Amino acid sequence: MENIIQILLDETNLWLPRVGGFVAIIIVSIALSKLIKGAITKGCERLTLDTHLSSLLARTSSITLIIFGFITALGTLGINVSALVAGLGLTGFALGFALKDTISNLLSGILILLYQPFKIGNTITVSGYAGEVVSIDLRYTELDGEGNRILIPNSKLFTDPITVLHLGGNNNPATKGKNS
């Protein structure tokens, strides 16, 4: 009986610091992710970036920091994380390949929101479609063309020539060819 108690005490002395380190790393990574998310949101507000873009940047950085903290915490417990990291890399590659069109639209949407080749209220033509820009989202841009709702994927807007026919609110239409 005394031998079992001694083994339990030895195991407790071995695992208690590891579990404490695990919990501490998780708490610190969650706190840092919230701090970074707030800093990015405030920075994007100061730079007057689009809300979709600032939300995406803040969420992505927050999730990335939490995942990094979780993997680090698992390593603190003594778990070999090299296989996990390699698996995440292969999974990321497979998902990137499978979702290449969606990712292309997302990245194009981010670049359109950053460079702003046109704005909401402008009348544009692209790939034979013409209309007033109603909204710019991360996935597609919505045009109102003669009462029709036209959704154009952002990757098309980023690669095809865009003509801005009317700069919203201007009486003199200005035509500007734009290769994004």
N, C-alpha and C positions, 0 to 999 in steps of 0.2 A: 504494500500500500504506500509506503514511504517512497518507494522507487517511482511509482506512478505520479505522485505529487511533484517529485523533483523533475520528472520529464515534462510535466505540464508547465511548471515554473520556467524551465529552460526554454520551452517553445514560446511561452508568453514573452519572455525577454527577447527572443529572436524576432517575433512577429509584431510586437507592439510598436517599435520605432518605424517599421515598414508601413504598417497601416496608418500610423500618425502622419508619416510623410506623404502617403497616398492622399489622405483627406486634406492635408495642408496644400498640396499641389493643386488639387481639384478646386478648392476654395479660392486660392490665389488666381488660378486661370479664369475662373468665372468672374471674379472681381475685376481683373485686368480687362477681360473682354467687354464688360459693361463700361468701364472707363474709356477704353479705346473707341467703342461704339459711340459714346457721347461726344468724344473729341472729334471724331470724323463727322458726325452730324452737325456739330457747331461749325467746324471748318468749312463744310459744304454750304452751310447757310451764309457764312461770311463771304464765300466766293460766289454766292448766288447760283449754285448748280441746281439742276432739276431735282425735284423730290424723289423721283423714281431712281435716279442715279445715286443720290446720296444714301437712300435706303438700301440699295443693293450693295454699295461699298461698305456701309456700316455692318450689315448682316453678314456679308462674306468674311470680313475681317474678324468679327466676333466668333463665328462658327469655326473658322480656321484656328483661332487661338484656343478655343475650348478643345478641339480635337488634338492639337499639339500638346496641351496640358494633360489630357487623358492618356495619351500614349506615353508621355514622360512619367505620369503617375504609375502606369502599369510597369514601366521599367524599374521604378522604385520598389515595387513589390517583389521584384526578382523575376518577372516574366520576360522571356526573350521576345522583344518586340520587332526584331529584324524581319521575321517572316510576316508579321502583321503589316509592317511598312511596305515590304515588297508586294504583298497582296493588295494593299491600297493603291500602289502605283499601277499595277496591272489592271485593277478595276477602273481606275481613273482613265487609263488609256482606252479600255474597251468602251466605257461610257462616252468618252470624247469622240471616238470613232462612230459610235451608234447615233449620237446626238449632234453630229457635225452641222447640220442645217439649222437646228435650234440654237446652237452655240454661235453660229455665224450671225443669225438674226440678233441675238443678244448683244454680241460685241459690236455689231454695226449700229444697234440702237444706242449703245453707250457712246460711240464715237459721234453719232449724229447729235445727241444731246450735248456733247462737249463742244463740237465745232459749230453747231447751229448754222448749217448752210441755208436753212429756211426756218421759219417760225410759225406758230399757230396763227392763222389768219391770212397767211400768204396763199396765193393761188399758184400752183405748180403743175407742170406736166412731167411725167416720167413713164417711159415704156408705153406710150400711147394713151395713158390715163391722165385726165386733167381734173382738177378740183381744188377747192379751198381746204387747207390743212385744218382739221378739226382737233386732232390729238396726235401726240407723238408718244408712243409707248416703247418699252424695251424690245418688244417682239415685232410690232408692225406700226405703220403710220396710217391714220384714218383720214381719208379725203371725202369731202362732200362734193360730188360731181353731178350737177343738175338734179338734185334730189336723191341721187343714188349714193349709198354708202360704199366707199371703195377702201379695202384694206390692202395695203401694199407691204410685203415683208421688208424689213429694214435692210437686209442684205442686198435686195434689188435697188433700194434707194442709195446704198453706199457704193455700188459698182456701176450703175447706169447713169448716163447724163441726166441732170435735173435742170429744167428751165423754170425759173421763178418768174411768173407772168405778172403778178400783182403783189406788191409789198403792202400787205394789209393796211388800209387806211389812206393810202396814197391815191390821188386821182389820176396821176400819170403812171400808167403801167410801165414798169421797168423790166426789160427782159435780160436775164443773166443766165448764161449757160454755166452749169456747175458740174464738174466731174469730181465727185466725192471720193 
